[in-house]
Amino acid sequence: MKIDLNVNGKAVSVDVDPQMPLLWVVRDELQLKGTKYGCGRAMCGACSLHVNGQVYRSCSFPVQNAAGKNITTLEGLSQPDAPLHPVQQAWIDECVPQCGYCQPGFMMAAAQFIQEFPEPSDDDIKSHITNICRCGTQPRIIKAIKKAALLQQQQKK
Amino acid sequence: MTKDKTTKKAFSRRKFLTRGAVVLGSTVVATYFGMPFIRRYLAQTVENMDIGSMITSYDPDFWFEILDDNTILIRSPKVEMGQGIFTGFAMLAAEELEVPLSQIKVTHANTANGPVDSLSTGGSNSTSSLYEPIREVAASLREMLKAAAAQRWQVNVASIKVKDGVLSAGGKSITYAELAKTTKEWTKPKKPTLKPRSEFKYVGKDVPRIDLVDKVMGKPLYAIDHHYPDMLYAVLVQSPYIGGTLKKVNTKAAAATPGVVKILEEKTFTAIVAKTRYAAEMGLAALEAEWEVPKKWQKADFEATVTVGKGKAVNIQNVGNANSEIKTAGNKVFKQAYRTPLGAHAQMEPNGTVASYKDDKTEIVIGTQMPGMVRDRVAKAIGQKSKEVALEPAFAGGGFGRRMDVNNANEAALISKAVGKPVHVFNTREQEFQNSHYRPNTHHVLQAVINEKGDVTAITHDQATPDMVLESVAGDVGLAIFGADFLSAGHGASILYNVENRSTTLWQMKLPLKIGIWRSVGMFPNTFAVESFINELAHETKKDPLKMRLALLDGPEEINQRYQKVLKTLMKKSAWDAPKQPGIGRGVAIGNDRKSIAAAVIDVAIVDDAIVVKKVTHVIDAGVCINPNGIRMQVEGSIMMGISATLYEELSVEDGQLANNFLAYRLVTLADAPEIDITIVEGADIPYGVGEPPLAPIAPAIAAAVFDLTGKRLRSLPLQLDAAES
């Protein structure tokens, strides 16, 4: 089935099974590899991306539900020729990634989170972001989210 | 995948700077000393040995490439799986190359064009084994460039100056790139003199990871991201049962699934090949498979199998007469038993391979800890020579020992050969949990004699667990000689403390699944048991557990001085002697993992009937510190993995099946991150490993803190408050 999507600001059309998870559509049909497969059951968050500004775990999100909607993947988080998105800048400042595989999912979750919680406490972060990282970058992720929230405020001023 | 093929090779092949390799196995010969002596001797020797690398070429041409923009590309023989080795190598090379760090790039050595370490990446030895070699190769390259410039300008080589990738003398100057491009004859240098530590510009300073920006921007670095234009996707049919084999298969519905191209039924495997990953997964779901399951294993079977007193016993430490002391001491013997469960690596990128079979040159892209060995196995499987297989190691989405395996590389190459197209073959998460190799469950019995004065005079440790790795490293011959796997299963099992009589015995048996290495190898279970027992002994003898360790680890050797420094630093940093805080329990532990010493004081609280780690004060002495930021990352990672394995992780065994997802195999989340205070001590003049050693003290320190707070001794992992014994 032909499905129209808007991915990272560009209109695209894919011809796929409407039940195909959005994860495989962005990765294998659109060659955007930043969104990762981790568990296929919406448990780990490695595949997190935005659909109309909301975070979804794309491994369990049929592409037909995204028809006509705006999808943002990590590749589209920062605007070209603009300063980096506060989350990506904070991830660099705090030197967060180790293996790096789960980080796109964390960054996508964090990007929406700091809009809802512009001045988050540690407890806000700990109770709202449930993605999994195996390298043990959790302490730095918490620092980076707080830094990102701060950068976001500075950018808005 | 990143491709750096902008410049063709600038140097001719030349062999120098050869180094001896460490070879274990059939070269070891038993002598008239008898097997028990030999085994103990080997156990102690190997435990203390600096395990080298098995890199066959130290030719700068193999290691380095000078690119047109005057950056230098390093082809790393070690793979990057998150531990930060690329950054460490770049720093070390920059010291001798006389270029800023920003002018260095690092990529994996492809087996077709770079230095391959057939010993693999692991054991936390990448930095220690290559600390000198990589600087020697870099210095050789610099000297070759200087000699070429001297020849070109007809000046004395001593007058050539190098700075930031530019050579100059008497008003003339040329970049490395210009010189490399236009020089045909190169002079082989003598072994170059290396800079002393006092002149290092980068080593010892905080440096961000060299792969940081690529990872934050989501670049396609991993094997699962690799793409060929006409690539197909396959999934293997793998058993959901322990020891299960395919009895009967009905492929009709799978073959009829839209997008499925072919069901490949080979002698050794069955695969579903499709146009998309989604179609391959749907085909797998539609496949009707009947499994032959020889036995429906339960957790109780695993625990009964892995029990001290069963299997083959090998003594690996015998100081004094510990066993006879225990036998004759009667009721003065203090005895406890500990257990650790089956564990999974659960790294975030499932294993898999992208293979493109060609008659003359097969390409393999895989996240692996042993590129050389995987290439050789793939070559054998598809009937090619090793040199006809080009294996490109990808950034691994987590390693932790899970990638010390061929995984499905052979099948991927065979599928590509069968279908005539490149193929992408990755495990589903369920397959990754159920068709892996595992950290085996362990059982430990520790006994001690306490004399009238309250001093410990003898300790014995009997440990039961299967072979983790020795059979695959040393082969049948090695295993027969060594008797038991002291390299990994026995790693950390010996008693460090200066107690008069000490003995450690490994009991080795088999479990019905593949056993392998898990971050820190034997240190994790062994340190949990031994250090927990030491904490119990301190309590029994009414001693402060940290001060008792200071007393029992004192001595004349360099290692004793290092223990003292680490423990005293920890005492101060953790404010160990400060009054107890209400609602907080504290525990301490220490480990020595191949000469890296790590100790921690951990504070816990009980919140809603659950153990919560509030603070970890950690001190590590891994010798020379290359990148403090890199060490802190590894310590933080080890702390989180340690908390995870101590509080939550247990791979369940039920009705013949293992847990198969993250709900059933719980890991830490952000909610578990404690306050962390890390201190780095440099107690030796060479670097030791940091990827695994910081993990050793975590589990026993948490268990001790729980006892401090609640009075409950928890002797099985994961720690569960309702399972308290005595």
Interface residues (C-beta under 8 A of the other chain):
Chain A: V16 D17 M20 P21 W24 R27 D28 E29 Q31 K33 G34 T35 K36 Y37 G38 C39 G40 R41 M43 C44 A46 T73 L74 E75 Q88 W91 I92 C95 V96 P97 Q98 C99 G100 Y101 C102 Q103 P104 M107 I125 K126 S127 I129 T130 N131 I132 C133 R134 C135 G136 T137 Q138 P139 R140 I141 I142
Chain B: M81 G82 Q83 G84 P208 R209 D211 L212 V213 K215 V216 M217 G218 K219 P220 L221 Y222 I224 D225 H227 Y233 P258 G259 T276 R277 Y278 A279 E281 H345 A346 Q347 M348 E349 P350 F395 A396 G397 G398 G399 F400 F426 T428 R429 N629 M633 E636 G637 S638 I639 M640 M641 N661 F662 L663 L667 V668 T669 L670 A671 D672 A673 P674 I676
